[in-house]
């Protein structure tokens, strides 16, 4: 073999090794499938999650499906235990998981939780049949209240807040779709929930039943905000539902699409870019996606960004605050 042939063989071998390494890295970065943990049927999480799954499947090219759960708290457990690759969460459970205060995690801190993008705010909402004569939180005493899944955002926080306000109600838990049917059948006096607007179950109830959808007083809102730093003031605009005669005052928590710190930077970047640059398509899935905008990442004040997501925000000119700068895995 000549010197030239030997050199050619060495170059070809090196190129083959580099190509094989590239394929291995790509395979690691792009799994064969992804799972998004959402919530129970009948709420915005389930619908919105399907929209994200379709965008990621089509644009990123990784088949993605949804998994119905009891909501954000369970989603965080599934994410940490590698039973889901993406988790839809609200700010309250995320804050508690990161600080070792989430009951489902038994006091364990989830330090590797990372944010991709903000989805939309989740306002806390209330609905009752007109016949139940319930139009304010003080009227809940002695009433049968559907609060959605016990581990869901509504079930978890309404339970705490009503107890703090010394409201003695009979709270019942279950899927929000099933509880809407129970309210229509007269088995519940009201529903308290948390979800994007318009909430599908509330909209269906007001289209088929004689109901009242109402908000919070100034005093109740102020008390909740003082005790829960991850909650924010929120106004449900007039026209969101048909029955209210004006705006409804309440509180809300922002929702985030989160992943574990172990996700590859390239995959996190591609998912973030795909969803944020297909907003019109997301809005066709559910109108709550109108808030799924790159600039709304600034409503995240404590969940560190995944480096892949941070890369996208820098590309589009968003300055990332220190509080959510990417961290190394395990920090």
SESEBA-721964 format. One record per atom (N, C-alpha, C, CB): x, y, z. Coordinates in steps of 0.2 Angstrom, whole numbers, padded with zeros to 4 digits, always signed. Each point is the difference from the previous one (the first is absolute). Glycine has a CB too. Layout:
N
XYZ...
***
This chain:
331
+0004-0006+0000-0004+0006+0000+0004+0006+0000-0009-0006+0006+0008+0011-0010+0004+0006-0001-0002+0005+0006+0001-0001-0012+0004+0006+0013-0001+0004+0006-0007+0004-0002+0013+0001+0002-0014+0001-0008-0006+0004-0001-0006-0005+0001+0006+0007-0009-0006-0013+0007-0006-0005+0002-0001+0000+0007+0002-0006-0011+0004+0005+0015-0001-0001+0007-0003+0007+0003+0010-0008+0000-0008+0013-0002-0003+0007+0003-0007+0000-0002+0011+0006-0001-0013-0008-0005-0007+0000-0002-0004-0004+0005+0003+0002-0012+0000-0008+0013-0004-0005+0004-0001+0002+0007+0005-0009-0007+0000+0013+0010+0000+0003+0007-0005+0005+0000+0012-0003+0002-0013+0007-0007-0005+0006+0000-0007-0003-0001+0009+0007-0005-0009-0012+0001-0007-0003-0001-0002-0004+0007+0002-0002-0012+0002-0001+0015-0001-0003+0007-0002+0005+0005+0008-0009-0003-0005+0015+0003-0001+0005+0005-0007+0003-0002+0012+0003+0002-0014-0002-0008-0006+0003-0002-0006-0005+0002+0006+0006-0010-0004-0013+0009-0006-0004+0002-0001+0000+0007+0003-0007-0010+0002+0007+0014+0000+0000+0007-0004+0007+0002+0010-0007+0002-0008+0012-0005-0004+0007+0002-0007-0001-0002+0010+0006-0002-0012-0009-0004-0007-0001-0002-0004-0004+0005+0004+0002-0012+0000-0008+0014-0004-0004+0005-0001+0003+0006+0005-0009-0005+0000+0013+0008-0001+0004+0006-0006+0005-0001+0012-0001+0003-0012+0004-0009-0006+0005-0001-0006-0003+0000+0007+0007-0007-0008-0013+0004-0006-0004+0001-0002-0002+0007+0002-0004-0012+0003+0002+0016-0001-0002+0007-0003+0006+0004+0009-0009-0001-0006+0015+0000-0002+0006+0003-0007+0002-0002+0012+0004+0001-0013-0005-0007-0007+0002-0003-0005-0004+0003+0005+0004-0010-0003-0011+0010-0005-0005+0003-0002+0002+0007+0004-0009-0008+0002+0011+0012-0001+0002+0007-0005+0006+0001+0011-0006+0003-0010+0011-0007-0003+0006+0000-0007+0000-0002+0010+0005-0002-0012-0010-0003-0006-0001-0003-0003-0007+0002+0003+0008-0009-0007-0008+0014-0003-0007+0002-0005-0002-0005+0002+0003+0012-0004-0009-0011-0004-0003-0005-0007+0003+0001+0007-0011-0001-0009+0013+0007-0006+0003+0002+0000+0004+0006-0006-0010-0006+0001+0014+0007-0001+0005+0006-0007-0001+0003+0009+0008-0005-0009-0007+0011-0007+0000+0004+0000+0007+0003+0000-0013+0001-0006+0016-0001-0002+0006+0003-0005-0002+0006+0003+0008-0010-0002-0007+0016-0005-0001+0005-0004+0006+0001+0008-0007+0006-0015+0006-0006-0005+0006-0001-0004+0000+0007+0000-0001-0013-0006-0001+0012-0005+0000+0006-0006-0004-0002+0004+0011+0003-0009-0010+0001-0006-0004-0002-0004+0002-0006-0001-0003+0012-0003-0001-0015-0004+0003-0006-0005+0005+0003+0001-0011-0006-0003+0015+0001-0005+0006+0002+0003+0006+0001-0007-0008+0004+0014+0009-0003+0003+0006+0001+0005+0002-0005-0001-0003+0012+0004+0009-0011+0004+0003-0006+0006-0004+0000-0005+0011+0002+0008-0013+0003+0006-0004+0000+0000-0005-0006+0002+0002+0012-0007-0006-0011-0001-0006-0005+0000+0002-0007-0006-0006+0009+0002+0012-0010+0000+0002-0007+0006+0003-0003-0012+0002+0002+0015+0003+0003+0006+0003-0002+0006-0005-0001-0004+0010+0006+0004-0015-0002+0005-0005+0000+0000-0003-0007+0000-0002+0012-0006+0000-0015+0000-0003-0006+0002+0005-0006-0010-0007+0005+0009+0013-0004+0003+0005-0005+0007+0000+0000-0010+0007+0002+0013-0007+0004+0008+0000+0000+0002-0007-0003+0000+0007+0011-0003-0012-0009+0002-0007-0002+0000+0000-0008-0004-0006+0010-0001+0009-0013+0000+0000-0007+0005+0004-0004-0012-0002+0001+0013+0008+0002+0006+0004-0002+0006-0003+0000-0006+0010+0004+0008-0013+0002+0006-0003+0001+0001-0006-0005+0000+0004+0012-0005-0008-0012+0000-0006-0005+0002+0003-0007-0008-0007+0007+0004+0012-0009+0000+0002-0007+0007+0004-0002-0013+0000+0000+0014+0005+0005+0006+0004-0002+0007-0002+0003-0009+0009+0001+0009-0012+0005+0006-0003+0002+0002-0007-0003-0002+0007+0011-0004-0010-0012+0001-0007-0003+0001-0005+0004+0005+0005-0009-0007-0004+0016+0000-0006+0005-0007-0001+0002+0011+0003+0004-0014-0009-0006-0006-0002+0002-0002+0001+0008+0000-0009-0009-0005+0013+0010-0001+0003+0007-0008-0002+0001+0009+0009-0001-0010-0011+0007-0006-0002+0003-0002+0003+0006+0000-0010-0006-0006+0011+0009-0002+0002+0006-0001-0005+0005-0004+0011-0005+0004-0010+0011-0002-0004+0006-0004+0003+0005+0010-0006-0001-0016+0004+0001-0005+0003+0005+0002-0001+0007-0009-0001-0008+0009+0006+0012+0002-0001+0007-0005+0004+0005+0012-0001-0004-0010+0001+0010-0004+0004+0005+0002+0008+0000-0002-0011+0007+0007+0012-0011+0002+0007+0000+0007+0002+0001-0011+0002+0003+0013+0004-0002+0007+0002+0001+0004-0004+0005-0004+0011-0004+0001-0012+0010+0004-0003+0005+0002-0007-0002-0006+0006+0009+0002-0010-0012+0002-0007-0002+0004+0001-0006-0011-0005+0004+0010+0010-0009+0005+0001-0005+0007+0001+0002-0010+0005-0006+0011-0002+0011+0007+0001+0003+0003-0006+0002-0003+0012+0003-0001-0016+0000+0002-0007+0003+0002-0004-0006-0007+0001+0010+0003-0001-0016+0001-0004-0006+0007+0002-0003-0013-0002-0001+0014+0009+0001+0005+0003-0004+0007-0002+0004-0007+0009-0004+0007-0008+0011+0006-0002+0004+0001-0007-0001-0002+0009+0008-0003-0014-0008+0002-0007-0001+0000-0003-0007-0006-0001+0011+0007+0006-0016+0001-0002-0007-0005-0004-0003+0012+0000+0003-0018+0001+0000-0006-0003-0003-0004+0005-0005-0001-0007+0010+0004+0013-0011-0002+0005-0005+0006+0004-0002-0013+0000+0004+0013+0003-0010+0005+0004-0002-0001+0007+0001+0003-0009-0008-0010+0011+0007-0002+0007+0001-0006+0000+0005+0004+0003-0012-0004+0002+0016-0005+0001+0005-0003+0006+0000+0005-0008+0007-0012+0009-0007-0004+0006+0001-0001+0001+0007-0005-0001-0011+0008+0007+0013-0001+0002+0008-0002+0007+0001+0009-0009+0002-0012+0010+0003-0002+0007+0003+0006+0002+0004-0013-0002-0001+0013+0009+0003+0005+0003+0004+0000-0003+0007+0000+0010-0007-0006-0011+0010+0000-0002+0007+0004-0007+0001-0011+0006+0001+0008-0011-0005+0004-0007+0001+0007+0000-0002-0011-0005-0002+0013+0009-0003+0007+0001-0002+0004+0003+0006-0003+0001-0012+0001+0004+0015+0003+0003+0005+0001-0005+0006-0005+0012-0003+0000-0015+0005+0000-0005+0005+0004-0006-0001-0011+0004+0003+0011-0006-0009+0005-0006-0002+0007+0002+0001-0009-0004-0008+0011+0010+0005+0007+0003+0001+0002+0001+0007-0001+0005-0012-0004-0004+0016+0002+0002+0007-0001-0006+0005-0003+0012-0003+0001-0018+0000-0001-0006+0004-0006+0001+0004+0012-0002+0001-0017+0005-0003-0007+0001+0003-0006-0003-0003+0005+0010+0004-0003-0014-0010-0006-0003-0003-0001-0007+0003+0003+0006-0011-0009-0007+0014-0002-0006+0004+0001-0006-0004-0008+0007+0006+0007-0007-0013+0000-0006-0004+0008-0002+0000-0011+0003-0007+0015+0001+0008+0007-0001-0001+0003-0002+0007+0001+0007-0010-0005-0007+0015+0003-0002+0007+0005+0005+0003-0003-0012-0003+0003+0018+0001+0005+0004+0003+0007+0001-0004-0005-0002+0010+0005-0002-0016+0006+0000-0004+0000+0006-0005+0001-0013+0001+0005+0016-0001+0001+0006-0004+0001-0002-0007+0004+0006+0009-0007-0003-0014+0001-0002-0007+0004+0006-0003-0011-0006-0001+0018+0005+0002+0004+0005-0003+0002+0001-0007+0005-0001+0011-0007-0005-0015+0001+0000-0007-0006+0002-0004+0008-0009+0002-0013+0012+0001-0006+0002-0004+0003+0006-0004-0008-0004+0009+0006+0004-0016+0002+0005-0004-0006+0002-0005+0012-0004+0000-0013+0011-0001-0005+0002-0004+0002+0001-0008-0004+0006+0010-0001-0007-0014+0001+0001-0007-0004+0006-0002+0001-0012-0002-0007+0013+0003-0004+0006-0002-0006+0001+0005+0004-0002-0012-0007+0008+0012-0006+0001+0004-0006-0002-0005+0006+0010+0007-0011-0013-0004-0006-0002-0004-0005+0005+0001+0003-0012+0002-0006+0013+0004-0005+0005+0001-0002+0001+0007-0005-0003-0011+0002+0008+0013-0002+0000+0007-0006-0004+0002+0004+0012+0000-0004-0015+0006-0006-0004+0002-0004+0004+0005+0006-0011-0002-0011+0014+0001-0004+0003+0005-0005-0005+0004+0000+0010-0007-0001-0008+0013-0004-0004+0004-0008+0002-0001+0010-0002+0009-0014-0003-0010-0007+0002-0003-0005-0004+0004+0005+0002-0011-0011+0001+0011-0006-0003+0004-0006+0000-0004+0005+0004+0011-0009-0009-0010-0006+0000-0004-0005-0004+0004+0005+0000-0011-0012+0002+0011-0005-0003+0004-0007+0000-0004+0006+0003+0011-0010-0007-0010-0007+0000-0003-0003+0006+0004-0001-0012-0003-0003+0016-0001-0004+0005+0003-0004-0002+0006-0001+0006-0011-0002-0012+0010-0004-0003+0006+0003-0001+0006-0006-0006-0009+0013+0005+0009+0004-0001+0006+0000+0006+0005+0006-0009-0006-0007+0015+0003+0000+0006+0003+0008+0001+0003-0013+0000+0003+0017-0001-0007+0007+0001+0001+0003+0005-0005+0001-0012+0005+0002+0018-0002+0003+0005-0005+0006+0003+0003-0011+0002-0004+0014-0005+0010+0006+0003+0003+0003-0006+0004-0005+0012+0000+0011-0011+0002+0004-0005+0003-0004-0001+0007+0011+0002-0006-0013+0003+0009-0003-0001+0007-0007-0004+0000+0005+0011+0003-0007-0012-0009-0006-0004-0001+0001-0008+0000-0005+0010-0006+0012-0012+0006+0002-0007-0001-0001-0004+0007+0008+0004-0009-0009+0000+0014-0001-0004+0007-0006-0005-0001+0004+0010+0006-0003-0016-0004-0005-0005-0001-0001-0003-0006-0005+0005+0010+0008-0003-0016-0002-0002-0006+0005-0005-0003-0004+0011-0002+0002-0015-0003+0003-0005-0003+0004+0003-0006-0008-0009+0004+0015+0009-0003+0004+0003-0005+0004-0005-0004+0001+0010+0007-0001-0010-0013+0005-0004-0005+0006+0005+0000-0009-0006-0006+0015+0003+0007+0006+0003+0000+0005-0003-0005-0002+0003+0012+0000-0007-0017+0004-0003-0004+0004-0006+0003+0001+0011-0007+0004-0013+0004+0005-0005+0003+0003+0002+0006+0002-0005-0011-0001+0001+0016+0003+0002+0006+0007+0003-0001-0007-0009+0006+0011+0005-0010+0007+0002-0001+0000+0006-0006+0004-0012+0004-0009+0014-0006+0000+0005-0005+0001+0007+0003-0007-0007-0007+0008+0012+0003+0001+0007+0003-0006+0003+0003+0008+0002-0009-0014-0003+0006-0006+0002+0004-0001-0004+0006-0005+0003-0011+0005-0009+0011-0001-0005+0006+0005+0002+0005-0005-0009-0007+0011+0010+0006+0005+0001+0005-0001+0007+0003+0008-0007-0006-0008+0012+0002+0000+0007+0003-0007+0002+0002+0009+0003-0007-0014-0005+0004-0007+0002+0003-0001-0003+0007-0005+0001-0012+0007-0007+0012+0000-0004+0007+0003+0004+0005+0000-0011-0005+0006+0014+0004+0004+0004+0005-0003+0006+0001+0010-0005-0004-0012+0009-0001-0003+0007+0000-0006+0000+0004+0006+0003-0010-0011-0008+0009-0006+0000+0003+0001-0002+0007-0006-0003-0010+0011-0001+0012+0001-0001+0007+0003+0006+0003+0002-0012-0003+0002+0015+0000+0003+0006+0003-0005+0006+0001+0010-0003-0006-0016+0003+0002-0005+0005+0001-0006-0003+0004+0003+0004-0011-0001-0010+0014-0005-0003+0005-0007-0001-0004+0006+0005+0010-0006-0007-0016-0006-0002-0004-0001-0007+0001+0002+0009-0008-0008-0011+0011-0001-0007+0001-0004-0003-0005+0000+0002+0012+0003-0004-0017-0003-0003-0006+0001-0008-0001+0001+0011-0006-0005-0014+0003+0001-0007-0001+0003-0001-0007-0010-0003+0007+0017+0002-0007+0004+0000-0006+0000-0007-0003+0007+0010+0004-0008-0010-0010+0000-0007-0004+0005+0001-0006-0012-0003+0004+0016-0003-0005+0005+0000-0005-0001-0005-0005+0008+0004+0009-0006-0002-0015-0001-0004-0006+0002+0004-0006-0009-0007+0006+0008+0003-0012+0001+0004-0006-0005+0005-0001+0005-0010-0005-0002+0016+0002-0005+0006-0001-0005-0001-0005+0010+0007+0003-0009-0012-0008-0005-0001-0004-0006-0004+0003+0008+0000-0009-0006-0005+0013-0005-0004+0004-0004+0005+0005+0007-0011-0001-0003+0015+0004-0003+0005+0005-0005+0005-0003+0010-0001+0007-0009+0003-0013-0004+0004-0004-0007-0004-0001+0010+0006-0006-0010-0012+0004-0006-0004+0000-0003-0001+0006+0005-0006-0009-0002+0006+0015-0003-0001+0006-0003+0007+0002+0008-0009+0004-0005+0014-0006-0004+0007+0002-0006+0000-0004+0011+0006+0002-0011-0008-0008-0006+0001-0005-0005-0005+0003+0007+0003-0010-0005-0009+0013-0005-0004+0003-0003+0002+0007+0006-0009-0007-0003+0014+0010-0002+0002+0006+0004-0003+0006-0011+0002-0005+0016-0006+0003+0004-0004+0006+0005+0005+0003-0002-0011-0006+0004+0016+0003+0004+0005+0002-0003+0007+0000+0010-0006-0004-0008+0010+0009-0003+0007+0001+0004+0005-0004-0005-0003+0011+0011+0002-0012+0005+0004-0003+0006-0003-0002-0005+0010+0006+0009-0007-0010+0007-0003-0002+0005+0006+0001-0005-0008-0009+0010+0006+0012+0006+0005+0000+0006-0003-0003-0004+0005+0011+0007-0002-0016+0005-0003-0004+0005+0005-0002-0008-0008-0004+0013+0006+0001+0006+0004-0003+0001-0002-0007+0005+0002+0012-0005+0002-0017+0002-0002-0006+0000+0006-0005-0006-0011+0002+0008+0010-0008+0000+0005-0005-0007+0002-0002+0011-0004-0004-0011+0010+0001-0007+0003-0002-0001+0001-0008+0000+0006+0011-0006-0008-0013-0005-0002+0004+0000-0007+0001-0007+0008-0006+0005-0010+0012+0001-0007+0002-0005-0004-0003+0004+0003+0011-0002-0009-0015-0005-0004-0004-0006-0002+0004+0009-0003-0007-0008+0000+0013-0006-0002+0004-0004+0005+0003+0007-0009+0003-0005+0015-0002-0004+0006+0003-0004+0002-0006+0008+0003+0009-0005-0002-0015-0003+0002-0006-0006-0005-0002+0010+0006-0004-0009-0012+0005-0005-0005-0002-0006+0001+0005+0009-0008-0005-0007+0009+0011-0005+0000+0005-0005+0006-0001+0008-0006+0008-0005+0012-0009-0004+0006-0001-0004+0000-0007+0008+0006+0007-0006-0011-0011-0004-0001-0006-0006-0004+0000+0011+0002-0006-0010-0006+0012-0006-0006+0001-0004+0001+0006+0007-0007-0007-0004+0011+0012-0003+0001+0006-0001+0007+0002+0005-0011+0004-0009+0013+0001-0001+0006+0003+0005+0001+0005-0013+0001-0003+0018+0003+0002+0006+0000+0005+0002+0007+0001+0004-0011-0003+0000+0012+0008+0003+0006+0001+0008-0001+0001-0010+0005+0006+0014-0001-0010+0007+0000+0001+0002+0006+0003+0002-0007-0010+0002+0007+0016+0002+0005+0004+0007+0001+0002-0012-0001+0004+0014+0007-0001+0007+0001+0001+0001+0001+0008+0001+0005-0011+0005-0002+0013+0001+0001+0007-0001+0007+0002+0009-0009-0001-0010+0010+0007+0000+0007+0003+0007+0002+0001-0011-0002+0006+0012+0009-0005+0006+0003+0001+0004-0003+0006-0004+0010-0005+0000-0011+0010+0003-0003+0006+0003-0007+0000-0008+0007+0006+0004-0011-0010+0002-0007-0001+0006+0000-0004-0012-0004+0001+0012+0007-0007+0006+0001-0004+0006+0002+0003-0008+0002-0009+0007+0003+0013+0006+0003+0004+0003-0005+0005-0005+0011-0001+0001-0015+0004+0002-0005+0005+0004-0006-0003-0010+0003+0007+0007-0005-0013+0003-0005-0004+0007+0002-0002-0011-0005-0003+0012+0011+0000+0006+0002-0003+0005+0001+0006-0006+0006-0009+0004-0004+0015+0005+0002+0005+0003-0007+0002-0007+0010+0004+0003-0015-0004+0003-0007+0003+0003-0004-0005-0009+0000+0008+0008+0002-0015+0003-0005-0005+0004+0004-0005-0010-0007+0001+0016+0008+0000+0005+0004-0005+0000-0002-0007+0006+0002+0010-0008-0008-0012+0000-0002-0007-0007+0001-0003+0009-0008+0003-0014+0011+0000-0006+0002-0003+0000+0007-0002-0006-0008+0007+0002+0010-0012+0000+0007-0002-0007+0002-0001+0011-0001-0006-0013+0008+0006-0006+0002-0001-0002-0001-0008+0002+0009+0009-0009-0010-0009-0002-0002-0007-0007+0002-0001+0007-0010-0001-0009+0013-0005-0006+0002-0002-0003-0004-0006+0002+0011+0004-0007-0015-0003-0003-0004-0006-0004+0005-0004-0001-0011+0007+0003+0013-0013-0004+0005-0004-0007-0001-0001+0011+0002-0005-0015+0003+0005-0007-0001-0002+0000-0003-0007-0004+0010+0007-0001-0014-0008+0000-0004-0007+0003-0006+0000+0000+0011-0005+0004-0013+0010+0003-0007+0000-0005-0005+0001+0010+0005+0005-0015-0003-0001-0006-0005+0001-0006+0005-0001+0006-0008+0008-0012+0004-0010-0006+0004-0002-0004+0003+0006+0000-0008-0010+0001+0004+0016-0005+0002+0005+0002+0006+0005-0003-0011+0000+0010+0012+0001+0002+0006+0004-0002+0007-0003+0009-0007+0005-0011+0012-0001-0001+0006-0003+0006+0005-0001-0012-0002+0005+0017+0000-0002+0006+0004+0000+0006-0004+0001-0006+0010+0004+0012-0007-0003+0006-0003+0002+0000-0004+0006+0006+0009-0006-0002-0014+0007+0000-0004+0006+0007+0000+0003-0009-0007-0004+0009+0009+0010+0007+0001+0004+0001-0007+0003-0001+0013+0002+0008-0015-0002+0002-0006+0003+0007+0000+0000-0010-0006-0004+0013+0000+0006+0008-0001+0000+0001-0005-0005+0001+0004+0012+0006-0004-0014+0002-0005-0005+0007-0002+0001-0007+0005-0008+0009-0011+0005+0007-0002+0000+0002-0001-0007-0001-0006+0011+0007+0008-0013+0002-0002-0007+0002-0007-0001+0005+0012+0000-0006-0014-0006+0002-0007-0001+0006+0000-0005-0012-0003+0001+0016-0003+0000+0006-0001-0003+0001-0007-0003+0005+0009+0007-0002-0009-0013+0002-0006-0002+0007-0002+0002-0007+0001-0010+0008-0006+0014+0006-0001+0003+0003-0007-0002-0004+0007+0010+0011-0008-0009+0003-0006-0002+0005-0001+0006-0001+0001-0013+0005-0007+0013+0005-0001+0004+0006+0003-0003-0005-0011+0005+0010+0012+0000+0006+0003-0002+0004-0005-0005+0001+0007+0011-0002-0013-0011+0003-0005-0004-0002+0000-0007+0001-0007+0010-0006+0011-0012-0002+0000-0007+0006+0003-0004-0012+0001+0003+0013-0003-0009+0006+0003-0004-0002+0007-0002+0003-0011-0004+0002+0015+0003+0000+0007-0001-0004+0001-0007+0010+0003+0007-0008-0007-0012-0003+0001-0007-0007-0002+0000+0011-0003-0004-0013-0002+0008-0007-0002+0000-0004+0005+0003+0003-0012+0000-0001+0015+0006-0003+0005+0004-0001+0006-0005+0004-0004+0011+0001+0006-0014+0000+0006-0005-0005-0001-0005+0012+0002+0002-0012-0008-0005-0005-0001-0006-0007+0000+0002+0009-0007-0005-0011+0004+0011-0007+0000+0003-0002+0007+0001+0002-0012+0005+0002+0016-0001-0001+0007+0001-0002+0004-0006+0007-0001+0010-0002+0000-0015-0001+0004-0006-0006-0002-0004+0012+0001+0000-0013-0008+0000-0006-0002-0004-0007+0002+0003+0007-0010-0003-0008+0010+0009-0006+0002+0003-0001+0008+0000+0001-0010+0008+0005+0014-0006-0001+0007+0000-0001+0003-0007+0007+0000+0010-0004-0003-0015-0001+0002-0007-0006-0003-0004+0013+0002+0000-0017-0005+0003-0006-0003-0003-0006+0002+0005+0006-0010-0005-0006+0016+0007-0005+0003+0005-0007+0000-0004+0008+0007+0006-0009-0006-0012-0006+0000-0003-0003-0007+0000+0003+0010-0007+0001-0015+0006-0002-0007+0000-0002-0002+0007+0007-0003-0010-0003+0005+0015-0002-0001+0007-0007+0003+0002+0013-0001+0003-0014+0007-0005-0006+0004+0001-0006-0004-0003+0006+0011+0001-0005-0014-0006-0006-0004-0003-0001-0006+0004+0003+0004-0012+0001-0006+0016-0001-0006+0005-0004+0003+0006+0010-0006-0004-0008+0011+0007-0003+0004+0005+0002+0007+0000-0001-0011+0007-0004+0015-0005+0001+0008+0000+0005+0002+0005-0011+0001-0005+0012-0005+0010+0004+0001+0006+0007+0001-0003-0007-0006+0008+0009+0003-0013+0007+0000-0003+0002+0007-0003-0002-0012-0003-0003+0017+0004+0001+0007-0002+0006+0003+0004-0012+0001-0004+0013-0004+0010+0005+0002+0005+0006-0004-0001-0009+0004+0008+0010-0009-0012+0006-0004-0001+0004+0004-0005-0006-0011+0002+0009+0016+0001+0005+0005-0004+0007+0000+0003-0010+0007-0003+0015-0006-0001+0007+0000+0003+0000+0005+0005+0004-0004-0011-0006+0010+0010+0001+0005+0005-0004-0001+0007+0001+0008-0009-0005-0013+0009-0004-0001+0007+0005-0005+0004-0011+0001-0006+0017-0003+0004+0004-0004+0004+0002+0005+0006+0004-0007-0010-0004+0013+0009+0001+0005+0006-0004-0001+0005+0005+0008-0008-0011-0011+0007-0005-0002+0006+0003-0005+0004-0010+0004-0007+0015-0008+0005+0003-0005+0004+0005+0004+0004-0001-0009-0009+0001+0008+0016+0004+0003+0004+0005-0004+0005-0009+0009+0000+0008-0016-0001+0004-0004+0004+0002-0007-0003-0006+0006+0009+0003-0008-0014+0002-0007-0003+0006+0002-0005-0012-0005+0001+0018+0002+0000+0005+0001-0005-0002-0003-0007+0009-0001+0010-0006+0005-0015-0001-0002-0007+0004-0006-0002-0003+0012-0002+0001-0016-0002+0004-0005-0003+0005+0003-0004-0009-0009+0001+0015+0007-0002+0005+0004-0004-0003+0000-0008+0009-0003+0008-0012-0002-0010-0003+0000-0007-0005+0006-0001+0002-0013-0001-0006+0013+0006-0006+0006+0000+0004+0006+0001-0009-0007+0005+0014+0008-0001+0003+0007+0001+0003+0002-0007+0002-0003+0012+0001-0002-0015+0003+0001-0007-0005+0003-0005+0008-0009+0002-0014+0007-0002-0005+0002-0004-0002+0008+0002-0004-0012-0002+0003+0013+0008-0002+0007+0002+0006+0005-0001-0007-0005+0009+0013+0003-0009+0005+0004-0001+0000+0002-0008+0007-0005+0010-0009+0000-0014+0000+0001-0007-0005+0005-0002+0004-0012-0002-0010+0012+0006-0005+0005-0002+0000+0006+0004-0007-0010-0003+0013+0011+0006+0001+0007+0003-0003+0001+0007+0001+0004-0011-0003-0010+0015-0002+0001+0007+0005-0001+0005-0011-0004-0004+0012+0009+0008+0005+0000+0005-0002-0004+0006+0004+0012-0004-0001-0017+0006-0002-0005+0005+0002+0003+0007+0001-0010-0008-0006+0011+0012+0002+0002+0007+0004-0005+0004-0011+0006+0000+0015-0003+0005+0004-0004+0004-0003-0006+0003+0007+0010+0002-0013-0009+0000-0004-0005+0004-0002-0006-0003-0004+0009+0006+0004-0009-0013-0001-0006-0004+0005-0002-0005-0012+0003+0001+0018+0000+0000+0006-0002-0004+0001-0008+0000+0005+0011+0002-0003-0014-0007+0001-0007+0000+0005-0002+0006-0002-0001-0013+0001-0005+0015+0005-0003+0005+0003-0006-0002-0007+0006+0009+0012-0009-0006+0003-0006-0001-0005-0005+0003+0012+0004-0001-0012-0010-0002-0004-0006+0002+0002-0001+0007-0002-0005-0011-0002+0004+0016+0001-0002+0007+0001+0006+0004+0006-0010-0004-0006+0016+0002+0001+0006+0004-0007+0002+0003+0009+0004-0008
***
